[in-house]
């Protein structure tokens, strides 16, 4: 068994799982032992297993500091790729997610693009050597090589929904899972939410032959959409699986300020930013693709895109925010950097490792699941893409956490 271990915690499954599986697949091919699964239990595994590399996912300052400090106290070397590091505003990002006291503890800070790296290094010039622009494995999965991973699911969605418009929302600041938040700080999000409700209703009526699939943000209250649209037969509220298959299956994508707008653009999918009024938010997703400021303009654009081939308008600023090359991959950059980290040899007896979950822990309330079948299926698709396979063992060590290694 190799001496190199990699810990891959997952917090939001629909956003992170496929990218972490991609990274784990290529790590195992290079001989790593990988622990992957539910974040709190992977953190517990890192406290009990062999010293290795703990792949932190960023987070609000308190959460981030606890995760990083805990891993280091148990002998792990921490690298970090902030899942929220793409669309950021300098002052807020430094204040809320990139405090120096925690950054100093991190061996490598992996950046989506030069924009994130510049924000960090302009603030902390002495931390520049820690920062590496690698992109994100989530965006690797948008590239032609890996789109085949989703083809069966894409066909299934198209059979189920036919031609459909995908509408992604991001209104959790107001339409929170636990209920509406009526504060002065969320009035613009409330207005966007209400504008989108009206837009969805009118678009469904204007295009009765099309299905409308609403994919709410994971932190939103899904019931608010179900209640609003349950009597309109061509509107469906769905939040199942990774975004990639939905983007690939859709005829058109509509959003406002969503990362999915960037992802749709990178997939060369017709994408429309619906902008019913101006905001002071980060504008990058909204400058890609087509724009509509009124319902009439939106419906005219949808109608045109349904019947005509169109060149999707872009903006070169995107490539300052995220590293993107069609034939180069974030997983390769990350593993090359991980391979430069010196790690200790493991103890001799690792055969019976298992993490036990206490029944009274609050983390049991997390709605997270991961099965051996999910991991195996994803790996087999990658084997087909690579046209070769290696013998692997996938061993469950606790609920929703697995140890993956070569035989």
C-alpha positions as MATLAB code, in Angstrom:
seq = 'XXXXXXXXXXXXXXXXXXXXXXXXXXXXXXXXXXXXXXXXXXXXXXXXXXXXXXXXXXXXXXXXXXXXXXXXXXXXXXXXXXXXXXXXXXXXXXXXXXXXXXXXXXXXXXXXXXXXXXXXXXXXXXXXXXXXXXXXXXXXXXXXXXXXXXXXXXXXXXXXXXXXXXXXXXXXXXXXXXXXXXXXXXXXXXXXXXXXXXXXXXXXXXXXXXXXXXXXXXXXXXXXXXXXXXXXXXXXXXXXXXXXXXXXXXXXXXXXXXXXXXXXXXXXXXXXXXXXXXXXXXXXXXXXXXXXXXXXXXXXXXXXXXXXXXXXXXXXXXXXXXXXXXXXXXXXXXXXXXXXXXXXXXXXXXXXXXXXXXXXXXXXXXXXXXXXXXXXXXXXXXXXXXXXXXXXXXXXXXXXXXXXXXX';
ca = [
       0.000    0.000    0.000;
       1.266    3.426   -0.909;
       2.250    5.951    1.727;
       0.274    8.805    0.170;
      -3.223    9.467    1.498;
      -5.752   12.016    0.257;
      -8.852   13.069    2.197;
     -11.728   14.479    0.123;
     -14.621   15.841    2.224;
     -17.909   16.675    0.495;
     -20.447   19.117    1.923;
     -22.943   19.849   -0.901;
     -23.325   16.639   -2.883;
     -24.955   17.977   -6.044;
     -22.218   20.586   -6.404;
     -19.102   18.752   -5.240;
     -19.448   14.981   -5.616;
     -18.634   14.481   -9.295;
     -15.607   16.777   -9.151;
     -14.274   15.005   -6.043;
     -14.862   11.611   -7.668;
     -12.940   12.814  -10.717;
     -10.022   13.909   -8.546;
     -10.141   10.686   -6.536;
     -10.129    8.553   -9.695;
      -6.917   10.075  -10.986;
      -5.365   10.158   -7.520;
      -5.947    6.414   -7.123;
      -4.430    5.838  -10.570;
      -1.321    7.560   -9.236;
      -1.280    5.279   -6.196;
      -2.987    7.412   -3.559;
      -5.171    5.973   -0.834;
      -8.327    8.112   -0.923;
     -10.907    8.731    1.783;
     -13.995   10.348    0.251;
     -17.462   11.154    1.512;
     -19.534   13.120    4.011;
     -17.551   16.094    5.334;
     -17.835   15.610    9.132;
     -16.987   11.920    8.949;
     -14.083   12.425    6.544;
     -12.780   14.971    9.056;
     -13.124   12.310   11.736;
     -11.296    9.783    9.545;
      -8.471   12.287    9.074;
      -8.188   12.483   12.859;
      -7.790    8.706   13.159;
      -6.070    7.502    9.999;
      -2.694    7.942    8.377;
      -1.218   11.419    7.926;
      -1.716   12.645    4.398;
      -3.228   15.513    2.431;
      -6.524   16.957    3.589;
      -8.311   18.712    0.723;
     -10.195   21.565    2.392;
     -13.117   23.215    0.616;
     -13.028   26.688    2.115;
     -15.902   28.214    4.009;
     -16.940   31.066    6.306;
     -14.079   32.126    8.534;
     -15.090   30.245   11.686;
     -15.970   27.000    9.909;
     -12.839   27.204    7.772;
     -10.540   27.747   10.730;
     -12.043   24.809   12.635;
     -11.698   22.440    9.676;
      -8.121   23.426    8.865;
      -6.931   23.552   12.472;
      -8.524   20.197   13.295;
      -6.864   18.497   10.318;
      -3.440   19.922   11.152;
      -3.727   18.980   14.832;
      -4.189   15.376   13.706;
      -1.122   15.333   11.501;
      -2.643   16.218    8.133;
      -1.158   18.582    5.561;
      -3.916   20.884    4.320;
      -4.441   22.111    0.776;
      -7.490   24.198   -0.047;
      -9.686   24.993   -3.011;
     -12.483   27.354   -1.996;
     -15.727   26.203   -3.619;
     -16.932   29.817   -3.440;
     -13.728   31.304   -4.855;
     -14.997   32.082   -8.352;
     -17.445   34.969   -7.943;
     -15.999   37.088   -5.162;
     -15.712   40.714   -4.087;
     -12.341   41.583   -2.594;
     -13.189   43.161    0.757;
     -16.008   40.756    1.598;
     -13.978   37.738    0.508;
     -10.954   38.636    2.613;
     -13.125   39.481    5.618;
     -15.400   36.453    5.485;
     -13.476   33.589    3.839;
      -9.753   34.293    3.487;
      -8.367   35.313    6.879;
      -4.589   35.254    7.057;
      -4.376   33.339   10.323;
      -5.931   30.318    8.598;
      -4.207   30.816    5.250;
      -0.862   30.605    7.044;
      -1.738   27.041    8.074;
      -2.501   25.907    4.506;
       0.282   24.314    2.447;
      -1.257   25.160   -0.948;
      -4.131   27.521   -1.771;
      -5.593   26.410   -5.101;
      -7.225   29.261   -7.014;
      -9.925   29.161   -9.671;
      -8.137   31.837  -11.688;
      -5.818   34.800  -11.641;
      -8.586   37.008  -10.234;
      -8.869   35.055   -6.974;
      -5.097   34.724   -6.700;
      -4.621   38.461   -7.230;
      -7.121   39.321   -4.500;
      -5.322   37.066   -2.037;
      -1.775   38.088   -2.928;
      -2.539   41.809   -3.121;
      -3.834   41.556    0.440;
      -1.154   39.178    1.716;
       1.967   39.550   -0.483;
       3.934   37.242    1.801;
       1.444   34.437    1.078;
       1.953   34.539   -2.714;
       4.057   31.373   -2.816;
       1.137   29.383   -1.393;
      -1.254   30.386   -4.195;
      -1.516   28.309   -7.384;
      -3.965   28.849  -10.251;
      -5.439   25.430  -11.062;
      -9.044   26.039  -12.153;
     -11.524   23.623  -10.594;
     -12.295   19.941  -11.288;
     -15.954   20.960  -11.543;
     -15.053   22.765  -14.749;
     -12.982   19.817  -16.014;
     -16.267   17.945  -16.293;
     -17.571   20.555  -18.748;
     -14.800   19.813  -21.239;
     -15.367   17.564  -24.260;
     -13.325   14.676  -22.835;
     -15.646   14.203  -19.871;
     -19.068   15.098  -21.259;
     -19.547   11.422  -22.106;
     -19.883   10.760  -18.362;
     -23.386   12.260  -18.511;
     -24.674   11.015  -21.870;
     -26.970    8.268  -20.553;
     -28.497   10.629  -17.998;
     -28.866   13.373  -20.626;
     -30.830   11.002  -22.872;
     -33.008    9.984  -19.945;
     -33.804   13.604  -19.064;
     -34.629   14.440  -22.670;
     -36.942   11.445  -22.865;
     -38.653   12.516  -19.650;
     -38.964   16.254  -20.281;
     -38.619   16.559  -24.060;
     -37.488   20.012  -25.133;
     -37.142   22.053  -21.957;
     -35.878   25.381  -20.669;
     -33.728   25.102  -17.555;
     -34.125   27.965  -15.066;
     -31.581   28.121  -12.252;
     -32.279   30.259   -9.186;
     -30.086   31.673   -6.406;
     -32.449   33.398   -4.023;
     -31.607   31.673   -0.728;
     -30.793   34.978    1.006;
     -34.528   35.683    0.863;
     -36.218   32.375   -0.033;
     -34.308   30.416    2.611;
     -34.961   26.751    3.338;
     -36.320   27.652    6.789;
     -38.566   30.426    5.512;
     -38.558   33.905    4.003;
     -36.104   36.427    5.438;
     -37.616   39.902    5.532;
     -34.689   42.252    6.183;
     -33.410   45.415    4.533;
     -30.344   43.500    3.361;
     -32.230   41.145    1.039;
     -34.631   43.491   -0.740;
     -32.859   43.208   -4.102;
     -32.875   39.392   -3.877;
     -36.550   39.475   -2.887;
     -37.302   41.626   -5.933;
     -35.357   39.245   -8.210;
     -37.175   36.261   -6.722;
     -40.545   37.851   -7.363;
     -39.517   38.880  -10.888;
     -38.445   35.309  -11.625;
     -41.731   33.885  -10.354;
     -43.624   36.118  -12.762;
     -41.175   35.418  -15.591;
     -41.511   31.656  -15.126;
     -45.303   31.803  -15.126;
     -45.452   33.982  -18.242;
     -42.818   31.954  -20.081;
     -44.671   28.705  -19.413;
     -47.831   30.278  -20.870;
     -45.996   31.763  -23.842;
     -44.345   28.434  -24.749;
     -46.945   25.792  -23.806;
     -45.174   23.207  -25.985;
     -42.008   23.483  -23.878;
     -41.378   22.183  -20.398;
     -39.865   24.542  -17.846;
     -37.544   22.913  -15.307;
     -36.765   25.043  -12.241;
     -33.615   24.046  -10.382;
     -33.507   25.989   -7.101;
     -30.311   26.691   -5.224;
     -29.682   23.909   -2.639;
     -30.220   26.369    0.229;
     -33.589   27.592   -1.070;
     -37.085   26.586   -0.033;
     -38.184   24.287   -2.857;
     -41.767   24.235   -1.568;
     -42.214   27.900   -2.446;
     -41.841   26.994   -6.118;
     -43.967   23.858   -5.894;
     -46.810   25.753   -4.257;
     -46.641   28.533   -6.819;
     -46.575   26.342   -9.930;
     -48.218   23.068   -8.989;
     -51.217   23.747  -11.245;
     -49.162   24.610  -14.330;
     -48.518   21.331  -16.115;
     -45.400   22.312  -18.051;
     -43.479   23.617  -15.014;
     -41.384   21.167  -12.995;
     -39.381   21.889   -9.837;
     -36.443   19.475   -9.664;
     -33.186   19.397   -7.734;
     -31.670   16.027   -8.501;
     -28.121   15.161   -9.487;
     -25.242   17.238  -10.780;
     -25.934   20.373  -12.799;
     -23.946   19.140  -15.808;
     -26.504   16.644  -17.055;
     -29.283   19.246  -16.791;
     -27.280   21.830  -18.707;
     -26.417   19.336  -21.428;
     -30.016   18.149  -21.744;
     -31.654   21.595  -21.824;
     -32.488   23.484  -25.008;
     -31.905   26.864  -23.318;
     -30.718   28.018  -19.892;
     -32.102   31.107  -18.120;
     -30.525   32.539  -14.962;
     -29.458   35.692  -13.159;
     -25.972   35.802  -11.647;
     -25.615   32.025  -11.331;
     -22.420   30.039  -11.736;
     -24.526   27.758  -13.912;
     -24.648   30.584  -16.465;
     -20.867   30.331  -16.743;
     -21.052   26.543  -16.934;
     -23.701   26.700  -19.660;
     -21.568   29.126  -21.648;
     -18.513   26.862  -21.375;
     -20.687   24.014  -22.691;
     -21.645   26.243  -25.637;
     -25.258   26.034  -24.515;
     -27.683   28.881  -25.392;
     -27.854   30.870  -22.162;
     -29.888   33.968  -21.318;
     -29.320   36.270  -18.354;
     -32.689   37.709  -17.317;
     -32.046   41.186  -15.917;
     -35.344   42.824  -14.927;
     -33.464   45.591  -13.115;
     -29.902   46.650  -12.343;
     -28.035   45.397   -9.289;
     -24.584   46.069   -7.859;
     -23.727   42.384   -7.635;
     -20.827   40.688   -9.416;
     -21.754   40.745  -13.065;
     -19.558   38.052  -14.635;
     -22.242   35.389  -15.199;
     -24.558   38.009  -16.680;
     -22.131   39.199  -19.367;
     -21.956   35.748  -20.963;
     -24.538   34.678  -23.483;
     -27.654   36.685  -24.312;
     -29.362   39.282  -22.131;
     -33.013   40.166  -21.689;
     -34.359   42.999  -19.570;
     -38.071   42.569  -20.299;
     -40.384   39.608  -20.737;
     -40.956   40.536  -24.368;
     -37.217   40.600  -25.029;
     -36.772   37.312  -23.189;
     -39.501   35.537  -25.132;
     -38.246   36.901  -28.448;
     -34.742   35.647  -27.618;
     -36.033   32.206  -26.613;
     -38.080   31.982  -29.799;
     -35.066   32.938  -31.921;
     -32.792   30.416  -30.194;
     -35.340   27.639  -30.639;
     -35.378   28.102  -34.395;
     -31.929   29.387  -35.331;
     -28.316   28.480  -34.724;
     -26.598   31.257  -32.814;
     -23.083   32.186  -31.775;
     -23.145   32.548  -27.981;
     -21.694   35.966  -27.011;
     -18.733   35.745  -24.655;
     -16.419   37.972  -22.663;
     -12.673   37.489  -22.215;
     -12.922   38.519  -18.561;
     -14.150   34.997  -17.846;
     -10.672   33.567  -18.363;
      -9.246   35.934  -15.764;
     -11.703   34.502  -13.240;
     -11.172   30.842  -14.089;
      -8.380   28.857  -15.685;
      -9.788   27.197  -18.764;
      -8.007   25.212  -21.467;
      -9.907   22.592  -23.452;
      -7.127   19.998  -23.336;
      -5.657   20.725  -19.875;
      -7.231   19.688  -16.607;
      -7.433   20.997  -13.081;
      -7.073   17.489  -11.624;
      -3.644   17.197  -13.254;
      -2.459   20.556  -11.905;
      -3.718   19.663   -8.422;
      -2.128   16.217   -8.313;
       1.167   17.520   -9.681;
       1.238   20.019   -6.818;
       0.146   17.432   -4.237;
       2.972   15.191   -5.398;
       5.491   17.842   -4.310;
       4.355   17.533   -0.678;
       6.456   15.239    1.511;
       4.355   12.822    3.551;
       5.273   10.285    6.253;
       5.090    6.528    5.756;
       1.967    4.788    7.109;
       1.869    2.421   10.081;
       1.901   -1.287    9.264;
      -1.626   -2.303   10.300;
      -4.325   -0.489    8.329;
      -6.515   -3.431    7.413;
      -9.330   -2.925    9.926;
      -9.751    0.822    9.915;
     -13.299    1.934   10.500;
     -14.920    5.122   11.766;
     -17.938    4.735   14.032;
     -20.652    7.364   14.133;
     -22.200    8.261   17.472;
     -25.974    8.179   17.373;
     -26.455   11.462   19.214;
     -24.283   13.623   16.988;
     -25.982   16.566   15.298;
     -24.337   15.686   11.987;
     -26.782   12.794   11.607;
     -29.308   15.423   10.525;
     -27.270   16.110    7.386;
     -29.082   15.032    4.261;
     -26.121   13.355    2.613;
     -25.784    9.968    0.993;
     -23.060    8.173   -0.917;
     -22.997    4.551   -2.009;
     -20.407    2.185   -3.389;
     -22.580    1.831   -6.493;
     -22.389    5.568   -7.193;
     -18.611    5.552   -6.931;
     -18.224    2.407   -9.027;
     -20.541    3.685  -11.757;
     -18.683    6.980  -12.057;
     -15.287    5.245  -12.136;
     -16.465    2.823  -14.830;
     -17.492    5.715  -17.049;
     -14.040    7.232  -16.611;
     -12.472    3.845  -17.399;
     -14.365    3.899  -20.704;
     -13.108    7.403  -21.456;
      -9.518    6.423  -20.635;
      -9.948    3.097  -22.477;
      -8.288    1.253  -19.623;
      -9.095    0.263  -16.080;
      -7.153   -0.591  -12.957;
      -8.091   -2.906  -10.128;
      -9.497   -0.916   -7.240;
     -10.927   -1.681   -3.839;
     -13.781    0.455   -2.532;
     -14.399   -0.143    1.158;
     -17.043    1.553    3.251;
     -15.554    2.742    6.550;
     -18.551    4.616    7.949;
     -21.954    5.812    6.712;
     -21.365    7.575    3.392;
     -17.563    7.468    3.626;
     -15.321    5.187    1.568;
     -11.681    4.180    1.357;
     -10.540    3.746   -2.257;
      -7.202    2.246   -3.232;
      -5.522    0.074   -5.818;
      -5.487   -3.663   -5.237;
];
